[in-house]
Every structure is written in structure tokens, then in C-alpha cells.
Amino acid sequence: MQRELQPELLDSLPPDHPDALHNRRDLRLTNRLLGNHRWFARTLPIHLPSPSVVLEIGAGTGELGEHLAARGITSDGLDLWPAPVNLPAGRRWHRADLLEFGGYDEYQVILGNLIFHQFSASQLAGLGQKLRRSAQLILACEPLRRRSSQLLFATVAPWFGANHVSLHDAHVSVAAGFRADELPHLLGLPQPEWDCRCHSTILGTYRMVARRV
């Protein structure tokens, strides 16, 4: 299955559109089912360099930041969407295009939850060039690119009331996902400077821990 990028419907909707709000609800359920937020909360303290400042790119409506804050980990957010009303105290929110953001040098730790797959190979190369300047640790949860993941979501999603935006975007997200060591390669994280560990789960999640040696 070759990697293929297609536009996601959510990107064409304003943040307060009913379909966008429903999609965000579906994403919360999907993250809970896949255990993505739990994985970040479990993995980050093991590898967290000290001292360090954490940035979540593509932070959406801030659920991962809330989850981490409840466990004593402060992270800033970066997204085109406005800051969530329940932004944890002491957390900054950057409303900007992550490909054009100029403040990466402030951050030693980068988190990406279901965001890297939205970009082409050339865009990921450019983003990786920005991140490598200061990042010591990059953690990512992404779709695992396989047809069975598309079939699994299409089968399960109607049971929790996923809308047409979620059904469409999940299908194209999996098609744009990653396998093996593709993500660190696309970001330009070379060995031995970077120790990159990638693995996948039975439910179709691709996870990367990239640590500067």
C-alpha cells in the first residue's frame, strides 16, 4: 500500500461548524480506544530530558495537553485553531501554521498526535529541518498504513456514531500513514545522531520515539 495524501474534510470546516465539533468528539473516542494519550503520558517521563520545554504540534482542542497536565507534565500547544477555553494554567498556545512557525528553537521536546501524516515528503523534510535545530526528543502517534485499519475503522465507527467527516478523514489518514522507519527517515533524523524506535499496535497505531543521542 503506497503512501497517498488526500485532503481531509476537517481542514475545510471552521472550528465551530457542527460537523467539525462532531468530528472532534469522534477523535476523542478514537484516541481513547487506541490509548494514544495514555501512551504519551507513559512514555514521555521515561525519555524526558531535563530541563526541557514541551510543545505539542497540531494540538487541536488541547485534550492531550489536559491529559498530560493532570499528570504533572506541562506542554505548550501549536495549532491553527484558537486556544481552548480550558487551557491549563502556565501553558502557552501558539496559533500558527506549524510549517511556518518560527519558535521551535524554544522547545527541546516535540509531541505529535495524528498530525505528521497530513504532510507530504517535502513538507516533512522541511519540518524536520526546523525541529532538528533544538529538539532532543520527538514522540509521535500516527496511523499505521494498512488496508485492514481502514476496514476496522469503517466497521467500528458506526457503533459510536461517527459522522461522515470522521469516516472520510480516517480513511484518507490511514492511506497517508506510515510503516517501518518511514517517519524518522522523512523527518531526516539520521543515525547515529538520533536513536529512533518505531513500532505498531494491533489496533493500527504507528508510534515513534526519536531521541537525540
Secondary structure, DSSP 8 states (H G I E B T S, - for coil): --------GGGGS-TT-HHHHHHHHHHHHHHHHHTHHHHHHHHHHHH--SS--EEEES-TTSHHHHHHHTTT--EEEEESS---TT--TT--EEES-TTT---GGG-SEEEEES-GGGS-HHHHHHHHHHHTTT-SEEEEEEEB--HHHHHHHHHHGGGGT--HHHHHHHHHHHHT-B-TTHHHHHHT--TTTEEEEEEE-TTSEEEEEEEE-
